[in-house]
């Protein structure tokens, strides 16, 4: 049997964030574990830790083709059997062009297929459902795409309720914090007045400069750290995690982390609402509301601070969130996706039991 060759088309950078790359990396790890040859195609700009993650796995990074014709030419030149497309910016016609060229195509989506004509659509969002699509839809948190570092750090059982005088809090908002959420949520956290040991992942120098101007209160410590590949360890050590409602939501669930989420961009809104409604995480609202001026802005920040104070002061509330989250994402989503794809590429090929 010849080696299956897989390409993944995604981009990462200060404005794009790293969510697309992170979930493609999860798929890459699974394909590699099945003996496939894997390459990433795209731009990874000013995200050193992400580039290092690819290099550590021996995954080559090539320039990203953009147009349908360029995608097909790239697939042929690299003799790809499978092409994964994870982008909001690519021409939607690219998926159909690849299919017409005989390349098995996977579109990773967040609700909206953007008119792509793919063989498979992967929507890992909790409760995801989509209109009937011409390919096969793999939808819901059953198919959450998680990296090795997350899956191996998953605890064997949900966390118990543990009382602590000064909770350890972790705040991070994507690999680059493209929307500048960290200073806003740091201020809201400190406004609770509750003692805490707060670690904030700083995605950009300008974010760190703004954090330096924030003065914590009594019993509060703020510790900025750079983006790191050790994030699952930090999550596992935290009593509470505050994060954006993006790709990292499923990592938090898999790790059974008690979390409070903020919706930072429009395409997170639907998933954010579902996660909060089902009690997988607490909701802090939408970032534009939290940054708003006047009475409305002050009210949104005060509401978020009350929610956070309730979590910081109640180990039972934190444990309840953690238990529901842990039970929702089992860490085997990427294996299910690759099983489905390889079944169509090599028939009864190598499978990972689920």
QUIKA-V193043 format. One record per backbone hydrogen bond with DSSP energy under -0.5 kcal/mol. NH is the residue of the N-H (numbers start at 1). CO is the residue of the C=O. If there is no record, write none. Layout:
nh:NH co:CO
nh:NH co:CO
//
This chain:
nh:6 co:4
nh:6 co:37
nh:7 co:82
nh:8 co:39
nh:9 co:84
nh:10 co:8
nh:10 co:41
nh:12 co:43
nh:13 co:17
nh:17 co:13
nh:22 co:18
nh:23 co:19
nh:24 co:20
nh:25 co:21
nh:26 co:22
nh:27 co:23
nh:28 co:24
nh:29 co:25
nh:30 co:26
nh:31 co:27
nh:32 co:28
nh:33 co:29
nh:34 co:30
nh:34 co:31
nh:35 co:32
nh:36 co:31
nh:37 co:4
nh:39 co:6
nh:40 co:60
nh:41 co:8
nh:42 co:62
nh:44 co:42
nh:45 co:12
nh:45 co:43
nh:50 co:47
nh:51 co:47
nh:52 co:48
nh:53 co:49
nh:54 co:50
nh:55 co:51
nh:56 co:52
nh:57 co:53
nh:57 co:54
nh:58 co:55
nh:59 co:54
nh:60 co:38
nh:60 co:58
nh:62 co:40
nh:62 co:60
nh:65 co:63
nh:71 co:67
nh:72 co:68
nh:73 co:69
nh:74 co:70
nh:75 co:71
nh:76 co:72
nh:77 co:73
nh:78 co:74
nh:79 co:76
nh:80 co:75
nh:81 co:5
nh:82 co:5
nh:83 co:104
nh:84 co:7
nh:85 co:83
nh:85 co:106
nh:86 co:9
nh:86 co:84
nh:91 co:66
nh:94 co:91
nh:95 co:92
nh:96 co:92
nh:97 co:93
nh:98 co:94
nh:99 co:95
nh:100 co:96
nh:101 co:97
nh:102 co:99
nh:103 co:98
nh:104 co:81
nh:104 co:102
nh:106 co:83
nh:107 co:120
nh:108 co:85
nh:108 co:106
nh:109 co:107
nh:109 co:122
nh:110 co:112
nh:112 co:110
nh:113 co:111
nh:116 co:113
nh:117 co:92
nh:118 co:116
nh:119 co:105
nh:120 co:105
nh:121 co:136
nh:122 co:107
nh:123 co:121
nh:123 co:138
nh:124 co:122
nh:128 co:125
nh:136 co:119
nh:138 co:121
nh:138 co:136
nh:139 co:137
nh:140 co:123
nh:143 co:140
nh:144 co:141
nh:146 co:144
nh:150 co:147
nh:151 co:147
nh:152 co:148
nh:154 co:150
nh:154 co:151
nh:167 co:195
nh:169 co:167
nh:169 co:197
nh:170 co:240
nh:171 co:199
nh:172 co:242
nh:173 co:174
nh:177 co:173
nh:180 co:177
nh:184 co:180
nh:185 co:181
nh:186 co:182
nh:187 co:183
nh:188 co:184
nh:189 co:185
nh:190 co:186
nh:191 co:187
nh:192 co:188
nh:192 co:189
nh:193 co:190
nh:196 co:219
nh:197 co:167
nh:198 co:196
nh:198 co:221
nh:199 co:169
nh:199 co:197
nh:200 co:198
nh:200 co:223
nh:201 co:171
nh:201 co:199
nh:202 co:200
nh:202 co:225
nh:203 co:201
nh:207 co:204
nh:208 co:204
nh:209 co:205
nh:210 co:206
nh:211 co:207
nh:212 co:208
nh:213 co:209
nh:213 co:210
nh:214 co:211
nh:216 co:214
nh:220 co:217
nh:221 co:196
nh:223 co:198
nh:224 co:222
nh:225 co:200
nh:227 co:202
nh:231 co:228
nh:233 co:230
nh:234 co:230
nh:235 co:231
nh:236 co:232
nh:237 co:233
nh:238 co:234
nh:238 co:235
nh:239 co:168
nh:240 co:168
nh:241 co:258
nh:242 co:170
nh:243 co:260
nh:244 co:172
nh:245 co:262
nh:246 co:244
nh:249 co:246
nh:250 co:247
nh:251 co:247
nh:252 co:248
nh:253 co:249
nh:254 co:250
nh:255 co:251
nh:256 co:253
nh:257 co:252
nh:259 co:257
nh:260 co:241
nh:261 co:282
nh:262 co:243
nh:263 co:285
nh:264 co:262
nh:268 co:265
nh:269 co:266
nh:272 co:268
nh:273 co:269
nh:274 co:270
nh:275 co:271
nh:276 co:272
nh:277 co:273
nh:278 co:274
nh:279 co:276
nh:280 co:275
nh:281 co:275
nh:282 co:259
nh:284 co:261
nh:287 co:263
nh:289 co:286
nh:290 co:286
nh:291 co:287
nh:292 co:289
nh:297 co:293
nh:298 co:294
nh:299 co:295
nh:300 co:296
nh:301 co:297
nh:302 co:298
nh:303 co:299
nh:304 co:300
nh:305 co:301
nh:306 co:302
nh:307 co:303
nh:308 co:304
nh:309 co:305
nh:310 co:306
nh:311 co:307
nh:312 co:308
nh:313 co:309
nh:314 co:311
nh:318 co:314
nh:319 co:315
nh:320 co:316
nh:321 co:317
nh:322 co:318
nh:323 co:319
nh:324 co:320
nh:325 co:321
nh:326 co:322
nh:327 co:323
nh:328 co:324
nh:328 co:325
nh:329 co:325
nh:330 co:328
nh:334 co:144
nh:336 co:332
nh:337 co:333
nh:338 co:334
nh:339 co:335
nh:340 co:336
nh:341 co:337
nh:342 co:338
nh:343 co:339
nh:344 co:340
nh:344 co:341
nh:345 co:341
nh:346 co:342
nh:347 co:343
nh:348 co:346
nh:349 co:347
nh:353 co:351
//
